[in-house]
Amino acid sequence: MPVAKLLKSIGEKASRSTIRGAQRKAFPRIYDDPRVIAQRAAAYSAPESGAMKELFGVSRDDLYNLTKSTRGLGGEPAFIPPLKARGSEAAEQVMGKANTQRLVNTLIESSNYPEIYKGMDAWYNMDPVYKRYVEIYGPEEGAKKFKQFNALTGMASPGSSVPVEINRGTAANWLATQGRFDDFSTYAGRGEGQYRPEDLREIKGHPYHSTAQVPAMENYLETGEVMMKEPKVKTYISALLPEELGGSWRVPVGDAHFSRGIGLADTRNIRTVKGKEKIPDASISNPELGTITDWWAKISDEVGLTPVEAQARLWGTLGHATGVDSPIGSSKLEILANQIMDQSRRRGIDPKLFRDYVLSGGDIKALGISASTAALLLGMPAFAEEEVRDPKKYIDKEIGPETFGG
């Protein structure tokens, strides 16, 4: 049944809140019938381009099967709830029976659409990237280089779509590798029309550059440790690590879309920012994550997924309702591959060479390339530029556009 017709047949019950005593319905479409939600998400899914297969040797099917055959809960999570933590009343409120069943039903319904679940269940699997690092540098140095790449891209995620995160994160990794991280700090936060050196002009500016991103990156580059107060980025970086490097899928990555999807934006108290009321739809807090960890693990187990897989699938399935502005159905590895492929073609460079150039942060010596090729690459930015996307493709004109961002 077409989405619009199915939504009409269900009527007003489709968007009735499943949270007793909720203060609002900030993202009302999360409460639509799960059949509508899954069908709409499938319609929004991005087609597979083939770049991931060419650059990293895996298709969506391959990465999904690899994930299911090799990934489990992994090691210790980056976030462990304190034993005597006070917890969160807002989080407790989303854990009611009706809201729990809504989330279970939504996750189950999405299992009918491979264009959703295959890419989303494998969303955090970056093992093929790690494998390439080992091929370039060997096991010990490859692990070190991959961890830096993963941490810096993860730290570029606050307030970013995934393509922007990759653009900024790979740029930070390149400049750090070249001993130019000060250039990233100085120039990469600037918007269009503001001065930047020529080779930094394609790095996307960001409002959180000097607050949430650069300080965390600087601390990591100085200490090798991920030191952040809030849990989202720490759990995100951990989820992207291979199990042999300590990756863990035991705790969900509580980004803003997860908070919105489970209903926290409806149970938190209103925020006031610069004298204006703001919907409290930010990433999950430590007390909230401590409260919902076991609850989310039970939901995940009920649908046969790890907590991280379930979070990723919910992120994609509810993305049109929570404001996801990244390709639905594409894993992070696929988005990275698409950006590398697009940029290599625009520059007329062999895609696999440019892949290694990006991953190594412009480390010409490690790539062992000829002098003529090295001369071609020297001075060229070694990062993955943001994909050029048509936003109309991700808006349901019949039902109406959602509010993106955050």
C-alpha positions, 0 to 999 in steps of 0.5 A: 500500500502506498505510504500516503494511503496507508497513513490516511487509512490509519488516521489520527491514531498514527501519531498518538504519543506512546509516552504517558504524561509526555510534555510535548510531541517534538517529532510527531512522526516517530509515533506513526504506525511502524508500517508507515515508518518503515515504508517511508524509510525504505523509500528514502534509502540511497542506492548503492553506488559500487564505490565501497566494493571498488575501494574496500572490497565489500558490497552492502551484502558483503558488509552485512554478512561480515557483520553478522558472522564476525561481530558480537557485543565486543569488549567493555563499553566506553560508557559504564553506568555508575553503580549509585547514579541518581538516574534520569526521570526523563529517561525513566518516562520513555521506558513505559510499556507502550513506548517500548512496544512502539520501538520494538515494532518499528525495529521489527517492521524495518526487517522487511526492508533490506534497503534499510536493515542491511546498511544500517545493521552494518553501519558501524563496521569499519573493519575494511578500513582497518584492514587497509591500514594494516596492509599499508603500515603493518599490524602495530602501526596500522592499528595506531594510525586507524585509531587516530583516523577513527577518533578524529572523524568521530570528534568531528561528529557533534552537530554534523551530518555524516558527510560533513563529519567525514569531510572535517575528520579526514581533514583533521587527520591529514593536517595532524599527520602533516604536522599542521593541526594548528592550520585546522584549528585556525582555519577549518571553522571559518565559513564561506567568504572568510580567508583560508589557505588554498588547500583548506578551502573545501573543508566545511566550516562548523559552528562547534569547531572551537567548542566541541570539536577542536579541544577534544581533538587536541586532547587526543593528539596530546594524550592518545585518549578520548577524554570527553564528558558527554557519552555520545562521541566516546561510545561512537568512537568505540562502536567504530573500532574492530573488536580486536582493538576493543570495539564494543557494541554493548551500549547504544550511541546516544546521538540527538536522533536516538534521543528524539527517536526514543522520545526523550525530546518529549519528556525532558524539561524545556530549555531556555537558550539566550532567553528563548525556549528551545526543544530539548532534543540534544544527544543523550546525557550520562544520567539518561544513558545510565538509566536506559542502558539495560532497557535498550539492551532488552529491546535489542535482544528482543529483535535479535540485535546488539544495542549498537545495531539496534540504535543504528537501525532505529536511526535509519528507520526514523531518520525522516522523522528525527531530522537525519540529513545523511544517506539512509541505508548507507553505512559509514564505510559506504559514505566514506567510499562515495566521498573518496570516489567522487573527489578522486574522479573530479581530480582525475586521480586513480581512486585506490591511490586517492583512498590510500592518500586520504587514509594515510593523511598524505603520507607519501613515504608510506605509500611507496609511490613513484616520484612522478606520482608523488609530485602529482599529489604533493600540495593536494588536499588529502581529505574526503570532500563532502558529497554533493546531494540533492536534498529534494531526493530525501523529502517526501513531497506528498507528506511534507518536509521534515526539519533537518539538522541537529 
